[in-house]
């Protein structure tokens, strides 16, 4: 999935020669900063760095926040982003949200993942003609439930033989070339390769 995400971003960056804007955000379950608010703030900053019009909108938003933008609610930040996306005749905007499955979940109360899914749904229903959204994730039930009805295109790598083969070759290469495993018995290496390949789950 990392290779696919990188390829998508590289392709979009090439399109930016035609003045398109790109903002991307990757989730990491180990990083507490990779939260819903962090996602919105990152997208706002990235887009403003690429457009004077977007920068002016964020500047007006900043001036309207008497206690500082850090006190703005998440819904207010989302509204600011929506205002940017509604700029008349604005350039194409590509938003890439990577590894959504690593966004944390929690039982009972609304989780960070629930918030991000709701955010994506809001952007799609905005129907901004210049907006393109790409989300990458493992096929987890809650994510598929929300995103499947919204997606115009969907690509699944988990059932692709080429994806599984690439993962197997990578694992084999690492095991056979890692200095720490140099003294391992051949049977032990083969066992590690077999177990990791089966449990990779397409990732």
Secondary structure by P-SEA (a helix, b strand, c coil): caaaaaaaaaaaaaacccbbbbbbbbbbcccccccaaaaaaaaaaaaaaccaaaaaaaaaaaaacccccccccaaaaaaaaaaaaacccccbbbbbbccccccccccccccaaaaaaaaaaaaaacccccbbbbbbccccaaaaacccccccbbbbccccaaaaaaaaaaaaaaaacccccccccaaaaaaaaaaaaaacccc
